[in-house]
């Protein structure tokens, strides 16, 4: 059925392309759009100079730091840094946002080590690559299983790397990576050999009972959709979604990678995992000035000789040996990064001889492991054989766990903003259900403390310093479960340091807001107004949870696009930017989020820019795990409403990385065009029935190729319209006519209308005008540029039916009349940010006025000059012209 729908839709592709060309308009000059950012070449030059300067020295301070804990919904990523270099071990989805929030110096990151090519380890690579490109890193080297770098081939049409070269290191066992900081040995682990590999051996790795229950359903679903081979043959996306960037690198042809892709497919089937043995470079002991003074060494060049390891003779004839006045040499500690994802790898993992060199049986004390970092999941860590392997390490070896048993999701900023907004309305802005971080409850208001989830003993749920996960292990075998910013100091060798771990301080966040001048009075007035209009009979459905309200890249307070549309028939996800799965977990909590994910029946993707769909794989995988935990094995695949070209990306990932094709059934957006449905009637009816809708229609909008808006009309009568990314669009107005709610992008403020045209987005007033033209009852603005991280600029068009979306805002349809009441309080709450916006606006206006004044002066002078020229006699005019010509002729020729 899917294939028939696809063929039928393809017959309309030419007409659709013509429609898009008309929608974009002839006056848009693509060649005038932004070129390469000028700061990148200069940043790269500075980076090379700094690298050359420090590459000859072994750094004196090296720290291992937890960035992403691997908690449910959080990336798992480990940061190793010195004052010269940065290294990242695994880069899960959401790493980019955490690095941005915590101001990690990605300008020094040049090496990323990956243990396995799964989304939990590589989902953050595209976004992180864009970030490090922007700060001037010229090249990034990936270390890991073969074909790891091909993720950038798959994403090349929506992740544009103009100035960043990506290379894959040769990670054969015989090779060693080495620089001035450390030496890394590769330890590949393979699955145990079996006669055949069953289809159920996927990323979701069920237990034996789950496999036997669910295997037939998976195979049947794949036949109803289409096989990866069929998908690849049917759809080949050759569209350049950033055609306006004229000077970027030419997109490579995937056919040139045929041999590598074949190897990559083999690598997926073999299931290679890479572990790492890391040893810091030896460092001579530091010169002790106290010892030098005691033996009479004068200040000057003699100290330098001693520091460099040379013995000296003093004027008195006394010989001073370097080793007598220097601290002991540091041979460099060893730390291991290991991953054993399933029992299939356990036998090969346990039999690996390389690990024995660093256990308590080692013949060299300098090789005994100082730390072992376990990316291994909890079910394998608790396996008796794995526990026995851990026990073979020295009692002095510490073990750090980065997996789903951790609970800290790593972000403070989202909580800071939410505690502030919660003061306005505790239902529209509920406190987040992410309770895994440490809390400082000193001076916390009683009403806030009551809302925090506590355990059965009445204590706030948070991590302990050390958690012993198995009562049968010895006291020496303690697994450390960390929060973000848990540190291990490798040099100097100070060990575990929890002093910098993430700590949430609710009272501090609230005090910051209440300290704003007159905020208390404005808040009291708001509460009075809300009480006057509050409707106690507000319908539970539909309601909306905004998971991401920013554009382009995530920042501390606004994630990329994602909206959960909840109906009494199920959940619909509108766009799916990076980190959407984590946002669901953060909002609903680890347990309730499973129910929400399992109840997602459809996902709408508006267009194929990364900030609108790169989080799709994480959501699909999270949904599958939720269904398995809830034992809902017969739940149908999710309906994926998206541009059909998305299959090029999804099929590539399915074929060469992890099986995902069985998790969705694609319905191409151009099969649902307003008043032009080409979807087969049976499929159309099934779609609408399963979602509780009487109509689901799309429309081409004015953005990149294959960009769509959508409208849902429910069987109970309400109508919701979502714009995706677009300039003001007549198609969208016709699609959403007389809707109850329009959710429209408002990327720019009104003064930046020219920039909005260039980037094919809308300003706030344009979005509001679109809503008025379609007679929308209410308008919610979203997708704000990162310059409006906390609040957009208000203007006279923000009327009573216009609201502003925030991340982690939950709003019912009947609560929309409340939103405009928040404006005065929001201005005070974010007064410093809003004042900064106003200052920037004033400077822009002054600059524009100067430019306009200069243009007028030049025009006036040109006109005056023309009048003077016209008043000159013909003879004089000829002479003048002759003189001008002679001035342009070479003197010799003259």
C-alpha positions in Angstrom: 0.0 0.0 0.0 2.8 2.4 0.9 4.6 1.8 -2.4 1.4 2.4 -4.4 0.9 5.6 -2.5 4.4 6.7 -3.3 4.1 6.0 -7.0 0.8 7.8 -7.1 2.4 10.8 -5.3 5.4 10.8 -7.7 3.1 11.6 -10.6 2.5 15.0 -9.0 6.1 15.8 -8.3 6.6 18.0 -11.4 3.5 20.0 -10.7 4.6 20.3 -7.0 7.9 21.7 -8.1 6.3 24.3 -10.3 4.1 25.3 -7.4 7.1 25.7 -5.2 8.8 27.9 -7.7 5.8 30.2 -7.8 5.5 30.2 -4.0 9.1 31.4 -3.6 8.6 34.2 -6.0 10.7 35.7 -8.8 12.0 38.6 -6.8 14.1 36.6 -4.4 17.7 36.9 -5.4 19.4 33.7 -4.2 22.8 34.9 -5.3 22.6 37.8 -2.7 22.2 35.4 0.2 24.9 35.0 2.9 28.3 33.6 1.8 31.0 32.0 3.9 31.4 33.6 7.4 34.5 35.7 7.3 35.6 34.9 10.8 36.2 31.2 10.2 39.5 31.4 8.2 41.0 33.8 10.8 39.9 31.5 13.6 41.5 28.6 11.9 44.7 30.5 11.4 44.9 31.4 15.1 44.1 27.8 16.1 47.0 26.5 14.0 49.4 29.0 15.6 48.4 28.0 19.1 48.7 24.3 18.3 52.2 24.7 16.9 53.2 26.7 20.0 52.1 24.1 22.6 52.6 20.8 20.7 56.2 20.5 22.0 55.2 20.4 25.7 53.5 17.8 27.8 50.7 19.7 29.8 50.8 19.8 33.5 47.0 19.6 34.1 44.8 17.0 32.5 41.2 16.4 33.7 38.6 13.8 32.8 35.1 15.4 33.0 31.6 14.0 32.7 29.6 16.1 30.2 26.6 13.8 29.5 25.9 11.1 32.1 24.0 8.7 29.8 20.8 9.1 31.9 17.6 8.5 30.1 17.1 11.3 27.6 20.7 12.7 28.2 23.7 12.2 25.9 26.6 10.0 27.2 29.8 11.9 26.6 33.1 12.1 28.4 35.4 15.1 28.0 39.1 14.9 28.5 40.9 18.3 28.5 44.2 19.9 29.2 45.2 23.5 28.9 46.1 22.7 25.3 43.8 20.1 23.9 40.3 18.6 24.1 39.1 15.0 23.5 35.6 13.7 23.5 34.6 10.1 24.1 31.1 9.4 22.5 28.9 12.2 21.3 25.2 11.4 21.9 22.3 13.5 20.8 22.2 16.7 22.9 26.0 17.0 23.4 26.1 20.2 21.4 23.5 21.9 23.7 25.3 20.9 26.9 28.6 22.0 25.5 27.1 25.4 24.6 25.4 25.8 28.0 28.5 25.0 30.0 30.8 27.0 27.7 33.1 24.1 26.8 36.0 25.2 24.7 35.2 23.3 21.6 37.8 25.4 19.7 40.4 23.0 21.0 38.5 19.8 20.2 40.1 17.8 17.4 39.5 14.2 18.3 36.3 12.3 19.0 36.5 8.6 20.1 33.3 6.5 19.6 32.8 3.1 21.2 30.0 1.9 18.8 28.2 3.4 15.8 24.8 3.7 17.4 22.6 6.8 17.8 23.3 7.0 21.6 27.0 7.5 20.7 26.9 9.5 17.4 23.5 11.3 17.4 25.3 14.5 18.5 28.0 14.4 15.9 26.3 16.5 13.1 25.4 19.3 15.5 28.7 19.3 17.3 30.6 19.3 13.9 28.7 22.5 12.9 29.6 24.1 16.2 33.3 23.4 16.1 33.4 24.4 12.4 31.9 27.8 13.5 34.7 28.3 16.1 37.4 27.7 13.6 38.5 24.1 14.0 39.9 23.1 10.6 39.8 19.4 11.0 38.2 16.8 13.2 39.4 13.2 13.5 37.0 10.4 14.4 38.2 7.3 16.1 36.0 4.2 16.2 34.5 1.4 14.1 35.0 1.4 10.3 32.6 3.7 8.4 31.9 6.0 11.3 32.6 9.1 9.2 29.9 8.0 6.7 27.3 9.6 9.0 28.4 12.9 7.4 27.9 11.5 3.9 24.3 10.6 4.9 23.6 14.1 6.4 25.5 16.1 3.8 22.4 17.7 2.3 21.3 19.3 5.6 24.5 19.4 7.6 26.8 21.7 5.6 30.5 21.4 6.5 32.2 24.0 4.3 35.3 24.6 6.4 35.6 21.5 8.4 37.5 18.4 7.2 36.3 15.1 8.8 38.8 12.2 8.8 38.5 8.7 10.2 41.6 7.4 12.0 42.9 3.9 11.1 41.8 2.1 14.3 43.4 -1.3 13.6 44.7 -3.0 16.7 48.3 -2.5 15.5 47.9 1.2 15.3 48.3 3.7 18.1 47.2 7.3 18.4 49.7 9.5 20.0 50.2 13.2 20.6 51.9 15.4 23.3 49.0 14.7 25.7 48.4 10.9 25.6 48.7 7.7 23.8 45.6 5.7 22.9 45.5 2.0 22.0 42.5 0.6 20.1 40.9 -2.6 21.4 38.2 -3.8 19.0 35.5 -6.2 20.3 33.4 -8.3 18.1 30.2 -10.3 18.5 30.5 -14.0 19.4 30.3 -16.0 16.2 26.9 -17.6 15.5 25.5 -19.6 12.6 23.3 -16.8 11.5 22.1 -13.4 12.6 18.4 -13.1 13.1 16.5 -10.1 12.0 15.5 -9.3 15.6 19.2 -8.5 16.5 18.8 -4.7 16.3 19.7 -1.7 18.3 16.7 -2.4 20.6 18.2 -5.8 21.7 15.3 -7.4 23.5 15.4 -10.2 26.0 14.8 -13.7 24.7 11.1 -13.5 25.7 10.6 -10.2 24.1 12.2 -11.4 20.9 10.1 -14.4 20.6 6.9 -12.4 21.3 7.7 -9.6 18.9 9.8 -11.1 16.1 6.9 -12.0 13.7 5.4 -8.5 14.2 8.6 -6.9 13.1 9.0 -9.0 10.0 5.4 -8.4 9.0 5.6 -4.7 9.4 8.7 -4.4 7.2 6.8 -6.1 4.4 3.9 -3.7 4.8 6.2 -0.7 4.5 9.1 -1.5 2.2 12.5 -3.1 2.6 15.5 -0.8 2.9 16.6 -1.8 -0.6 13.3 -0.9 -2.1 13.3 2.4 -0.2 16.7 3.2 -1.6 15.7 2.5 -5.1 12.5 4.5 -4.9 13.8 7.7 -3.4 17.1 9.4 -4.2 17.2 12.9 -2.8 19.4 15.1 -5.0 18.0 18.4 -3.7 20.3 21.0 -2.2 18.4 22.4 0.7 21.0 25.3 1.1 21.2 26.2 -2.6 21.5 29.9 -1.6 25.0 29.3 -0.2 26.7 29.6 -3.5 30.3 29.3 -2.3 30.1 26.2 -0.2 31.7 22.9 -1.2 30.2 20.8 -3.9 28.2 17.9 -2.5 29.9 14.7 -3.0 28.4 11.9 -5.1 27.6 9.0 -2.9 28.3 6.5 -5.8 32.0 7.2 -5.2 31.7 5.6 -1.8 30.3 2.3 -3.0 33.2 0.2 -1.8 33.2 1.9 1.6 29.4 1.6 2.0 29.7 -2.2 1.3 32.3 -2.4 4.0 30.1 -0.3 6.3 27.2 -2.7 5.7 29.5 -5.6 6.7 30.6 -3.6 9.8 26.9 -3.2 10.8 26.3 -6.9 10.5 29.5 -7.8 12.4 28.7 -5.3 15.1 32.1 -3.9 15.9 32.7 -2.2 19.2 35.8 -0.2 20.1 37.3 0.1 23.5 40.3 2.4 24.3 43.3 2.2 26.6 44.6 5.7 27.2 47.9 6.5 28.9 49.1 10.0 29.6 52.5 10.9 28.2 55.3 10.8 30.8 56.2 14.2 32.3 59.5 15.2 34.0 59.1 16.1 37.7 58.7 19.8 38.4 61.7 21.8 39.6 61.5 22.5 43.4 62.7 26.0 44.1 62.8 25.3 47.8 65.3 22.5 47.2 67.3 24.7 44.9 67.6 27.4 47.5 68.7 24.9 50.2 71.6 23.7 48.1 72.6 27.2 47.0 71.5 27.4 43.4 71.4 31.0 42.3 68.6 32.4 40.1 69.3 32.5 36.4 70.1 30.0 33.6 71.3 27.3 36.0 67.7 26.7 37.1 66.7 26.1 33.5 69.4 23.5 33.1 68.3 21.7 36.2 64.7 21.8 35.0 65.7 20.3 31.7 67.4 17.4 33.5 71.0 18.5 33.4 73.4 18.3 36.3 75.3 21.5 37.2 78.4 22.6 39.1 78.1 25.7 41.3 80.8 28.3 41.7 81.8 26.7 45.0 82.6 23.4 43.1 79.5 21.6 44.5 77.7 19.4 42.0 73.9 19.6 42.0 72.1 16.7 40.4 68.8 17.4 38.6 67.0 14.5 40.2 67.9 15.8 43.7 66.1 19.2 43.2 63.1 18.0 41.1 59.9 16.2 42.0 59.6 12.6 40.9 58.8 12.0 37.3 55.2 11.3 36.4 55.0 8.2 34.2 51.4 9.0 33.3 48.4 7.2 34.6 46.3 4.8 32.6 42.6 5.0 32.1 40.3 2.6 30.1 37.1 3.5 28.2 35.1 0.3 27.7 31.7 -0.7 26.3 30.1 -4.1 26.1 26.6 -3.3 24.7 25.0 -6.8 24.8 25.7 -10.3 25.9 26.7 -11.1 22.3 29.9 -9.1 22.9 30.5 -10.4 26.4 32.6 -13.5 25.5 34.9 -11.5 23.2 35.1 -8.8 25.8 36.1 -11.1 28.7 38.7 -12.9 26.5 40.4 -9.8 25.4 44.1 -10.2 26.5 44.9 -6.5 26.2 42.9 -5.6 29.4 45.0 -8.0 31.5 48.0 -5.7 31.2 46.2 -3.1 33.3 44.6 -5.3 36.0 46.1 -6.3 39.3 48.2 -9.0 37.7 50.2 -6.4 35.8 54.0 -6.8 36.1 54.4 -3.0 35.8 52.9 -0.9 38.6 52.8 2.1 36.2 50.4 0.2 34.0 47.8 -0.6 36.6 44.6 1.2 35.6 43.9 4.3 37.5 40.3 4.6 36.2 37.9 2.5 34.1 35.0 4.3 32.4 32.1 2.0 31.7 29.7 2.9 28.9 28.3 -0.6 29.3 24.6 -0.8 30.1 23.4 -1.8 33.5 22.1 -5.3 32.6 25.6 -6.3 31.4 27.4 -4.6 34.3 25.4 -6.6 36.7 26.1 -9.8 34.8 28.2 -12.1 37.1 30.9 -12.6 34.5 31.3 -8.8 33.9 31.4 -8.3 37.7 34.1 -10.9 37.9 36.0 -9.0 35.2 35.8 -5.8 37.3 37.1 -7.6 40.4 40.3 -8.4 38.5 41.4 -4.8 38.7 43.5 -3.4 41.5 41.6 -2.1 44.6 43.1 1.3 43.8 41.3 1.3 40.4 38.2 3.4 40.3 35.2 2.7 38.1 33.0 5.4 36.6 29.6 4.4 35.1 28.0 6.4 32.2 24.8 4.6 31.4 21.0 4.7 31.9 21.3 4.1 35.7 22.4 7.7 36.1 19.8 10.4 36.5 21.3 13.8 36.0 20.3 15.2 32.6 23.0 17.9 32.7 21.2 21.2 32.2 20.8 23.9 34.8 19.5 26.7 32.5 16.3 25.0 31.6 15.4 24.6 35.3 16.4 28.2 36.1 14.0 29.6 33.4 11.3 27.1 34.4 11.3 28.1 38.1 11.0 31.7 37.0 8.1 31.1 34.6 6.4 28.8 37.2 5.8 31.9 39.2 3.4 33.2 36.5 1.3 30.0 36.2 2.1 26.7 37.7 0.0 24.7 35.1 1.2 26.5 32.0 4.8 26.4 33.2 5.0 23.3 35.5 8.2 22.4 37.3 10.1 19.8 35.3 9.9 16.2 36.2 13.7 15.8 35.7 14.6 15.1 39.4 18.0 13.5 38.8 20.2 16.5 39.6 21.3 17.6 43.0 19.2 20.2 44.7 20.1 22.9 47.2 16.9 23.4 49.1 18.2 26.0 51.5 15.7 28.9 51.8 13.5 27.1 49.2 9.8 28.2 49.5 7.6 25.5 51.1 5.2 25.5 48.1 8.2 24.8 45.8 9.6 22.1 48.1 6.3 20.3 48.1 6.3 20.0 44.3 9.7 18.3 44.2 9.5 14.6 43.9 10.7 12.7 47.0 11.4 9.1 47.7 9.6 6.9 50.2 11.6 8.3 53.0 10.6 11.9 52.1 14.1 12.7 50.7 14.6 14.4 47.4 15.6 12.0 44.8 19.1 12.6 43.6 22.4 10.8 43.1 24.5 9.6 46.0 28.2 10.2 45.9 28.8 6.5 45.4 26.2 3.8 44.6 26.9 0.2 45.1 24.8 -1.4 42.4 25.2 -5.1 43.5 25.1 -6.2 47.1 27.2 -9.2 46.4 30.3 -7.4 45.3 33.1 -6.5 47.7 33.4 -3.1 49.4 36.4 -2.5 47.1 34.2 -2.8 44.0 32.3 0.5 44.1 30.8 1.9 40.9 30.8 5.7 40.8 27.6 7.2 39.2 28.2 10.8 38.4 26.4 14.0 37.7 27.4 16.4 34.9 30.8 18.0 35.8 32.0 15.2 37.9 35.8 15.4 37.5 38.7 13.0 37.7 42.0 14.9 37.9 44.5 12.7 36.1 47.4 15.2 36.4 48.1 16.2 39.1 46.7 12.9 40.4 44.1 14.2 42.7 41.4 11.7 41.8 37.6 12.1 42.1 36.3 15.7 42.5 32.5 16.3 42.9 32.8 20.0 43.9 31.8 21.2 40.5 28.9 18.9 39.9 25.7 20.3 38.7 23.6 21.7 41.5 20.1 23.2 41.2 19.3 26.2 43.4 15.5 26.9 43.2 15.6 29.7 45.8 18.3 31.5 44.0 16.4 31.4 40.7 13.2 32.8 42.3 15.1 35.5 44.3 16.6 36.7 41.0 13.1 37.3 39.6 11.5 38.7 42.7 14.3 41.2 43.1 13.3 42.9 39.8 11.8 46.4 40.5 8.0 46.2 40.9 7.8 42.5 39.9 6.0 41.5 43.0 3.2 44.0 42.3 2.9 43.0 38.7 2.8 39.3 39.7 -0.1 40.0 42.2 -2.0 41.9 39.4 -1.4 38.9 37.1 -2.8 36.5 39.7 -5.9 38.6 40.1 -6.5 38.8 36.3 -6.0 35.1 35.9 -8.5 34.4 38.7 -11.0 36.6 36.9 -10.9 34.8 33.5 -10.0 31.3 34.6 -12.3 28.7 33.2 -12.8 25.8 35.6 -14.4 23.7 32.8 -11.4 23.9 30.5 -11.1 20.8 28.3 -8.2 18.5 29.0 -7.7 18.0 25.2 -6.3 19.2 23.0 -3.2 20.4 24.7 0.3 21.3 23.5 3.7 20.8 25.1 6.4 22.9 23.5 9.6 20.9 23.5 11.6 23.3 21.3 10.9 26.9 20.4 14.3 28.1 19.0 15.7 28.1 15.5 18.8 26.8 13.8 20.8 25.6 16.7 19.8 24.9 20.4 20.8 27.3 23.1 20.6 27.2 26.9 16.9 28.0 27.1 15.4 27.2 23.7 15.8 23.8 22.0 15.3 23.3 18.3 11.8 22.7 16.9 9.4 20.2 18.5 5.8 20.4 19.7 3.8 17.6 21.3 0.2 17.9 20.2 -1.9 15.8 22.6 -5.4 14.7 21.7 -7.8 12.2 23.3 -7.0 9.8 20.5 -3.2 9.9 20.9 -0.2 12.1 20.5 1.2 13.9 17.4 4.7 15.3 17.3 5.1 18.4 15.1 8.7 18.5 14.0 11.6 16.8 15.8 14.8 18.7 16.3 17.9 17.4 18.1 17.2 16.6 21.7 13.4 16.2 21.3 13.5 12.8 23.1 15.4 14.3 26.0 13.0 17.2 26.2 10.1 14.7 26.6 11.9 12.9 29.4 12.8 16.1 31.1 9.2 17.4 31.0 7.3 14.2 31.9 9.9 12.3 33.9 11.6 9.0 33.2 8.5 6.9 33.9 5.6 8.9 32.5 7.6 9.7 29.4 7.3 6.0 28.4 3.5 6.3 28.3 3.7 9.5 26.3 6.2 8.0 23.8 4.2 4.8 23.4 1.1 6.9 22.7 2.7 8.9 19.8 0.8 7.9 16.8 2.1 10.3 14.2 5.1 12.5 13.6 4.9 15.5 11.2 8.2 16.8 9.7 7.7 20.1 8.0 10.9 20.1 5.9 14.4 18.7 5.8 16.5 21.2 7.6 18.4 19.5 10.4 16.8 21.6 13.2 13.4 20.1 12.3 14.1 16.4 11.9 17.6 15.3 13.2 16.0 14.1 16.5 13.6 11.7 14.7 15.8 8.6 15.1 16.2 9.3 18.9 12.4 9.5 19.2 11.8 6.4 17.2 14.3 4.4 19.3 12.9 5.9 22.5 9.4 4.9 21.5 10.5 1.3 20.8 12.1 1.0 24.2 9.0 2.4 25.9 6.8 -0.1 24.0 9.0 -2.9 25.1 9.0 -1.8 28.8 5.2 -1.4 28.7 5.0 -4.7 26.8 2.8 -3.1 24.1 4.2 -5.3 21.4 1.2 -5.1 19.0 1.3 -1.3 18.8 1.4 -0.2 15.1 4.3 1.7 13.7 4.1 5.5 13.9 2.7 7.4 10.9 5.5 9.6 9.6 4.1 12.5 7.7 7.2 14.0 6.0 8.7 15.0 2.7 9.3 11.7 0.9 12.9 12.7 0.4 13.5 12.0 4.1 13.8 8.3 3.1 17.2 9.0 1.6 18.5 9.8 5.1 16.5 7.2 7.0 17.2 4.4 4.6 21.0 5.2 4.7 20.9 5.0 8.5 18.8 1.9 8.5 21.1 0.1 6.0 24.5 1.0 7.4 24.0 1.8 11.1 20.9 0.6 12.9 17.5 -1.0 12.0 14.8 1.7 12.2 12.6 1.2 9.1 10.2 -1.1 11.0 9.4 1.8 13.4 7.5 4.0 10.9 5.2 4.1 7.9 5.9 7.0 5.7 3.0 9.1 4.3 4.5 11.7 2.0 3.4 15.3 2.7 2.6 16.0 -1.0 0.0 13.2 -0.9 -2.0 15.3 1.6 -2.1 18.7 -0.2 -5.1 20.9 0.6 -8.0 20.0 -1.7 -5.7 17.7 -3.7 -5.3 14.6 -1.6 -3.7 11.8 -3.7 -3.4 9.3 -0.8 -5.3 6.1 -1.4 -8.7 6.4 0.2 -8.2 3.4 2.5 -4.9 4.8 3.8 -6.4 8.2 4.2 -9.3 7.0 6.2 -7.1 4.8 8.4 -4.8 7.8 9.1 -7.6 10.1 10.0 -9.4 7.5 12.1 -6.3 6.5 14.1 -5.6 10.2 14.9 -9.2 11.2 15.6 -9.3 13.7 12.8 -11.9 14.5 10.1 -9.2 16.1 7.9 -5.4 16.3 7.7 -4.1 18.5 4.9 -0.7 20.1 4.0 0.4 23.0 1.8 3.6 24.1 0.3 5.1 27.1 2.1 7.7 29.6 1.2 11.0 28.2 2.6 13.3 25.6 1.2 12.2 23.0 -1.4 9.7 20.5 0.0 8.7 22.7 2.9 5.1 22.2 4.2 2.6 23.6 6.6 -0.2 21.3 8.0 -3.7 21.6 9.4 -5.5 19.1 11.6 -9.3 19.3 11.9 -10.7 17.0 14.7 -13.9 15.1 14.7 -15.0 17.2 17.6 -14.6 20.4 15.6 -11.4 22.2 16.5 -8.8 23.0 13.9 -5.1 23.4 14.4 -2.6 24.9 11.9 1.1 24.7 12.1 3.3 26.7 9.7 6.7 24.9 9.9 9.3 27.4 8.6 8.0 29.9 6.1 7.8 33.4 4.8 4.2 34.8 4.8 2.4 32.2 2.6 -0.9 32.5 0.8 -1.1 28.7 0.6 -0.9 28.5 4.4 -3.6 31.1 4.8 -5.9 29.1 2.7 -5.0 25.9 4.5 -5.6 27.3 8.0 -8.7 29.4 7.3 -10.8 29.9 10.4 -8.6 27.7 12.6 -8.8 27.7 16.4 -5.1 28.0 16.8 -2.3 29.0 14.4 1.2 28.0 15.6 3.5 30.1 13.3 7.2 30.7 13.2 8.4 34.2 14.1 12.1 34.0 13.6 12.9 37.7 13.4 11.8 41.0 14.8 10.2 43.5 12.4 13.3 45.6 11.9 15.1 42.6 10.4 12.6 42.0 7.7 15.3 42.1 5.0 17.2 39.4 6.8 14.0 37.4 7.2 13.5 37.6 3.4 17.0 36.4 2.8 16.7 33.5 5.1 13.1 32.8 4.0 11.5 33.3 7.5 8.8 35.5 9.0 9.0 38.4 11.4 6.7 38.6 14.4 4.3 41.0 12.8 4.2 39.0 9.5 3.3 35.9 11.5 0.5 37.8 13.3 -0.8 39.2 10.0 -1.0 35.7 8.5 -3.1 34.7 11.5 -5.4 37.6 11.0 -5.8 36.9 7.3 -6.8 33.4 8.0 -9.2 34.5 10.7 -7.3 32.4 13.3 -8.9 32.6 16.7 -5.6 32.5 18.5 -1.9 32.8 17.3 1.1 31.3 19.1 4.5 32.4 18.0 7.5 30.1 18.0 10.8 29.3 16.3 12.6 32.4 17.6 16.1 33.3 16.4 18.8 32.6 19.0 19.2 36.3 19.6 15.8 36.1 21.4 16.9 33.3 23.7 14.5 34.5 26.5 12.0 36.9 24.9 11.2 38.4 21.5 10.6 42.1 21.1 7.0 43.1 21.5 5.2 45.6 19.3 1.7 47.0 18.8 0.6 43.9 16.9 0.8 41.7 20.0 -3.0 41.8 20.6 -5.1 39.8 23.1 -5.2 36.7 20.9 -1.4 36.4 20.4 0.9 34.4 22.7 4.6 33.6 22.9 5.8 30.0 23.2 8.5 28.9 25.6 10.2 25.6 26.0 8.4 23.3 28.5 5.2 25.3 28.2 2.0 23.2 28.4 -1.1 24.9 27.2 -4.7 23.7 26.7 -6.8 25.2 24.0 -9.1 26.8 26.5 -6.2 28.4 28.3 -5.0 30.4 25.3 -6.9 33.6 26.5 -4.4 33.7 29.4 -1.2 34.1 27.4 -1.4 37.8 26.7 -1.8 38.5 30.4 1.8 37.4 30.9 3.4 40.1 28.8 4.0 42.8 31.6 5.5 40.2 34.0 7.7 38.7 31.3 9.2 42.1 30.4 10.2 42.5 34.1 11.3 39.0 34.5 13.7 39.2 31.6 14.3 43.0 32.0 18.0 42.8 31.4 17.6 40.7 28.2 14.8 42.9 26.9 16.8 46.1 27.6 19.7 44.6 25.6 17.3 43.9 22.7 16.1 47.5 22.8 19.6 48.9 22.9 20.6 46.8 19.8 17.5 48.0 18.0 18.3 51.6 18.8 21.9 51.2 17.5 20.5 49.6 14.3 18.1 52.5 13.8 20.9 55.0 14.3 23.1 53.2 11.8 20.3 53.0 9.3 19.6 56.7 9.7 23.2 57.6 9.1 23.3 55.4 6.0 20.1 57.0 4.7 21.4 60.4 5.4 24.6 59.7 3.6 22.7 58.3 0.6 20.5 61.4 0.5 23.6 63.7 0.6 25.3 61.7 -2.2 22.1 61.8 -4.3 21.8 65.5 -3.7 25.5 66.2 -4.7 25.1 64.0 -7.8 22.0 65.9 -8.8 23.7 69.3 -8.2 26.7 68.2 -10.2 24.5 67.1 -13.1 22.7 70.5 -13.1 26.1 72.3 -13.2 27.3 70.1 -16.1 24.1 70.8 -18.0 24.6 74.6 -17.6 28.1 74.5 -19.3 28.3 75.6 -23.0 28.6 72.9 -25.6 32.2 74.0 -26.5 33.3 73.9 -22.9 31.4 70.6 -22.4 33.4 69.1 -25.3 36.7 70.4 -23.9 35.8 69.0 -20.5 35.0 65.6 -21.9 38.2 65.6 -23.9 40.2 66.5 -20.8 38.5 63.6 -18.9 39.4 61.2 -21.7 43.0 62.4 -21.7 43.3 61.8 -18.0 42.5 58.1 -18.5 45.1 57.7 -21.2 48.7 56.5 -20.5 51.0 59.6 -20.5 53.2 58.0 -23.2 50.3 57.4 -25.4 49.0 60.9 -24.8 
